[in-house]
Amino acid sequence: SSLGLPIWKNCLSILTRTLQVPSLRWATAEQRQNRPPKNTLLRRIFIALVFFAGFYLFVTKGSEFRLPAPCHASGSSKQTIMDHKEQAHAFNSNMHAPESHKIPLEAHIMSKCPDAQECLKELILPTMEQVSDKVDFQLSFIANWNPASEEIECKHGPTECIGNMLILCAANLPFPPTSDESLLPAMYPRTPVIRSLGFANCLIDDFPRIPERDFVHQCALEHGIDFDALNRCASQQDDTPGESLSGIALLRQNVQRSKELGVTTSCTVRLDDKVWCIKDDGEWKDCVQNGEGGKPQVLVDEINKLYKEKN
C-alpha cells in the first residue's frame, strides 16, 4: 500500500513514546536509579504489544475494504448479481400458486396511444397493486402485420414500434441478468412483472418522448431494468429463433397473437381469455358487469372470485 510507510512510522513513534525509550545508548547509573520498577516496565511492554497486534489487524482488514455495489442493476459487480438472485428467489417464493392456477390478465395496447395511458393508470395499475400474486399478467401490442413480407406498421409511426419493442424486451429479459442469452433454456426466469410493468408505465406516461435515450435510460434505472441488455434487445437486427433476444422478433410474435385473437382497439383488457373492457376515445366501452368493468375494485373482486374457484 502507498500508505504503508507513514503508517509504520507513526506506529514506531507511538511505540517509542509508550515504552519511554530516551535513546539507544546504554543507560547511566542515574538513569538506572530513576527507572520505573520492573513490573511497571513489563506492563508497558504488554500494553505496547497489544496495541501493535490490534493495529496490525486493523491494517490487514482495512486493505480488504470494498465500496458497496451500485444500487442500480446496470452494474456488473458480483454483489449486484447476487442481490438480483436473492430478489428473484424472493419474488418466486411469493408466488404461492402455480402459473396454471393464476388468472390470465392481458392488456392489448399501443405504446403511444392516449387510451393506453389512461387504461394503465385507471384500471391495470390499481388492480395489480392488489392482486398481482393471483394473475398471470402480460402486455400485448396492436399493429398492422403482413405475414407475406413480415413487415410491421404501427399506427402512431415507427417510434411507436420502438416503444413496443422496448416494453417487450424489458418484460422478457432474463432475471437475474446473464452474459450469454443464446444459452438460455426455453423457460427461463424473466423480469418480475412489478418491474416490467413499472417500466412500461413510465414510458407510456410520457409517450411523446419515446424513444429518447435519456428518457428510456431513466425509466430503466427507476425500475431496475438493465439498460445495456435492453438496448441490445431493441437494436437486434437478427431475429432468428434461439439466438439473442430480439425486439423485432418479440413484437412480430406479439402482434400476431393480438391479430389472431381479433383484438384491434387499444386498450382492450382481457380477463381469463375473455374481453373484460375496452378503453376507446377516452371512454370505457363494452365492459362486463353491467358496464362497471372499468372500475378497479370490480375487476379485483372478479379476479379474487376466479382465483378462489381455481384453487
SVG drawing of the C-alpha trace seen along z (x, -y; Angstrom):
<svg xmlns="http://www.w3.org/2000/svg" viewBox="-76 -14 102 39">
<polyline fill="none" stroke="black" stroke-width="0.4" points="0.0,0.0 1.2,-3.5 0.2,-4.4 2.3,-1.7 5.5,-3.8 3.8,-6.7 1.6,-4.2 4.6,-2.2 6.5,-5.4 3.5,-6.5 3.4,-3.1 7.1,-3.2 6.7,-6.7 3.7,-5.6 5.7,-2.5 8.7,-4.7 6.6,-7.1 4.8,-4.2 8.0,-2.5 9.6,-5.8 13.0,-4.9 15.2,-8.0 17.9,-6.7 19.7,-3.6 22.7,-4.3 23.5,-2.3 21.7,-3.8 23.8,-5.7 23.8,-4.9 21.4,-7.9 19.1,-6.7 19.1,-3.2 18.2,-4.6 15.3,-6.5 14.0,-3.6 10.4,-2.5 10.0,0.8 10.4,3.9 6.7,4.9 5.8,1.4 8.1,1.7 6.7,5.2 3.2,3.8 4.1,1.0 5.6,3.6 2.5,5.7 0.3,2.7 2.5,1.8 2.3,5.4 -1.5,5.4 -1.6,2.1 0.7,3.4 -1.4,6.5 -4.6,4.5 -3.0,2.1 -1.8,4.9 -5.3,6.5 -6.8,3.1 -4.4,2.5 -4.9,6.1 -8.7,5.9 -8.7,2.3 -6.9,3.5 -9.9,5.8 -12.4,3.0 -14.6,2.6 -17.1,-0.1 -20.7,1.1 -22.1,2.2 -24.2,-0.3 -27.8,-0.3 -28.8,-0.1 -28.9,3.0 -26.7,1.8 -23.8,2.7 -22.0,5.9 -20.4,6.5 -20.7,9.8 -22.6,8.1 -25.2,6.8 -25.7,10.1 -26.1,11.9 -28.6,9.3 -30.6,10.0 -30.5,13.7 -31.8,13.2 -34.5,10.9 -35.6,13.3 -35.8,16.1 -37.9,13.9 -40.2,12.9 -40.7,16.5 -41.3,17.6 -44.1,15.1 -45.9,16.5 -47.8,19.1 -50.0,20.5 -48.6,22.3 -48.8,20.3 -51.5,22.6 -53.8,21.7 -53.3,17.9 -55.9,15.9 -54.8,14.7 -55.0,10.9 -53.9,9.1 -54.0,5.6 -53.6,5.0 -52.2,1.6 -50.2,-0.8 -47.3,-2.4 -48.1,-5.9 -51.9,-5.8 -53.6,-8.1 -56.2,-5.4 -53.4,-3.0 -52.0,-5.7 -55.4,-6.1 -56.1,-2.4 -52.9,-1.6 -53.4,-4.4 -57.1,-3.9 -57.5,-0.2 -54.4,2.0 -52.0,0.5 -54.6,0.1 -55.7,3.7 -52.1,5.1 -51.4,3.3 -53.9,5.6 -53.8,8.9 -50.5,9.2 -49.9,12.5 -53.1,14.0 -52.8,13.1 -50.6,14.1 -50.3,10.6 -48.9,9.5 -48.9,6.5 -49.6,7.2 -49.4,4.9 -51.6,3.9 -50.2,3.1 -50.6,4.0 -48.7,7.1 -48.2,8.5 -47.5,12.3 -46.1,12.3 -43.5,9.6 -43.4,9.9 -43.4,6.1 -45.0,4.4 -46.6,1.0 -47.5,-0.9 -50.4,-3.4 -48.5,-6.2 -45.4,-5.8 -42.0,-4.0 -41.2,-5.4 -44.3,-3.6 -42.9,-0.3 -39.6,-1.1 -41.6,-1.8 -43.5,1.5 -40.2,3.4 -38.6,1.7 -41.5,2.8 -41.5,6.3 -37.7,6.5 -37.9,5.3 -40.5,8.0 -38.5,10.8 -35.0,10.0 -33.5,12.9 -33.6,12.3 -31.1,12.2 -29.1,10.9 -26.9,13.2 -23.9,12.5 -25.0,15.0 -28.7,15.1 -28.2,17.7 -27.6,20.3 -30.9,19.7 -33.4,22.6 -36.8,22.2 -38.3,21.5 -36.1,19.1 -36.9,16.6 -37.9,13.3 -38.1,9.7 -40.6,9.6 -43.9,8.1 -43.6,5.4 -40.5,4.1 -41.5,4.6 -45.0,3.0 -43.5,0.1 -41.1,-0.5 -43.9,-0.3 -46.0,-2.8 -43.0,-5.1 -42.6,-5.2 -46.3,-5.4 -46.9,-8.1 -44.8,-10.5 -45.1,-8.7 -44.2,-11.7 -40.6,-11.3 -40.3,-7.7 -37.6,-6.7 -35.3,-9.4 -32.2,-7.7 -32.0,-9.7 -35.7,-9.2 -35.6,-5.4 -32.5,-5.1 -34.1,-7.0 -37.2,-4.7 -34.9,-1.7 -32.9,-3.0 -36.0,-3.7 -37.4,-0.2 -34.3,2.0 -34.1,2.8 -30.6,3.5 -30.3,0.7 -27.4,2.3 -29.3,5.5 -32.5,3.6 -30.6,1.6 -29.1,4.8 -32.5,6.5 -34.3,3.5 -31.4,3.0 -31.1,6.6 -31.5,7.0 -31.3,10.7 -34.5,12.3 -33.5,15.9 -35.3,18.1 -32.9,19.4 -30.4,16.6 -30.1,13.5 -33.3,11.7 -34.7,9.6 -37.2,6.8 -38.4,7.1 -39.0,10.9 -40.9,10.4 -43.0,7.7 -43.8,9.8 -44.9,12.7 -46.9,10.4 -48.7,8.6 -49.6,11.9 -51.1,13.0 -53.3,9.9 -54.4,10.3 -55.3,14.0 -57.4,13.0 -59.2,10.4 -58.1,7.5 -58.0,4.2 -58.6,1.5 -56.1,0.0 -56.7,0.5 -58.5,3.9 -58.4,5.6 -59.0,9.4 -59.6,11.4 -59.5,15.2 -59.2,15.2 -62.4,13.1 -62.8,9.4 -63.4,7.6 -63.4,3.9 -62.2,1.5 -60.9,-2.0 -61.6,-3.8 -61.6,-7.6 -61.3,-8.3 -64.3,-6.2 -64.8,-2.7 -66.8,-0.7 -68.2,2.9 -67.4,3.5 -68.8,6.5 -70.6,6.4 -73.3,4.1 -70.7,1.6 -68.9,1.4 -65.8,3.3 -63.7,0.2 -63.6,-0.2 -60.6,1.4 -62.5,2.8 -64.9,4.6 -62.0,6.2 -60.3,7.1 -63.4,8.8 -63.8,10.9 -60.1,11.9 -60.5,13.0 -63.6,14.9 -62.0,16.7 -58.8,17.4 -60.8,19.0 -62.7,21.2 -59.5,22.5 -57.5,23.0"/>
</svg>
